[in-house]
Amino acid sequence: MAMTLHSSEILELVEELRVSGDYESQDAVVLEALQRLQQSLRDQQLRNHVAAGFVQLERGERVRWDPADIPARIADAKLRAERGEKPADHVVPS
């Protein structure tokens, strides 16, 4: 897929980064920028989930953790997978 950048500011920045020697092409500059943006969005989503978890803890909502429960949790996860259920993104990030 071809893409054309129309903003001179963006074009100048991309070219400046390319000629710095760190990137082989303008495509490489844009690809890394998009990958970093994607990771930043995932990180923010994770921070939001953690913050929500702290709010739940403050309200007294918690799940007790016992290592003895691991086999049952794994069995439950396998059963859900067999039924075609997908885990939430924050449980199994891509």
N, C-alpha and C positions, 0 to 999 in steps of 0.2 A: 504494500500500500504506500503510495507516494503522499507526502504531506508538504505543504508550502507554508512557510512562516511569513507573515505579512508585516509584523512589527519590526521596525529597524532596530529597536532596542534589544529585542530578543535575538535577532540575527547577529548583531554586534557582539553580544555576550557569548553566544554559542561559538562564534568564530574566534573570539579572544581566548576562550577556554581550549579550543582545538589547537590553535597555534602555540599555546603554552607548552605543548609537547606531551601532555598527559593523555591526550586522546588522539586516536588515529583518524577520526572523521567527525563531522557534525552529527551524524547518526549516533556515534558512541557517546557524545556529550548529552544528547537528548535522552538516550536510553538510560544512562546513569542517573540523570535528573529525575526521570519518571520512576526508576526503581527506588531511589531515595524517598521520593514523595510517597510511593506505595508503602514503604516500610514505616515512614513517619505516621501515616494514617493508621496502620496496624498497631503501632506503638501507642498512639492516642486511644484507640479503641480498647486496648489492654489496660491502659491507665484508668479509663472510665469504668471498666469492669472491676478493677481493684478498688477504686473509690466507692463504687456501689457496694462492694463487699464490706468495706469498713463501716458504711452507714448501716448495713444489715447487722453487723456485729454490735454496733452501738445500740441498736434496738433489741438486742438479745437474740437475734435470729442467727443460729449457727448449726452446723452439722458436726457432730462429734467424729473425730478421726481416730480410728483404731487400726493399726497395721493388720490385725487379724481379719479385718473386713476386705482386704485386697482380693482374695480369691472370689468372693461373692460379687465384688464390683466388676472384676474382669468377666465373670460369667454373665453378669447383667449386660455389660457392654457388648459381648459377643452375641447375645440374644437379640439385642436392639439392632445390631448390624445385620444379622440374618433376616430381620423383618424389614430391612431397608431404611431404618431410621438413620439420619445423619446427625452427628454431634454438632453442637453450636460452634461457630467459628472461634470463639474465645476458649473453647475446650481443646480443640485441635486446630491451631492456627496453620495456615498454609505457608 
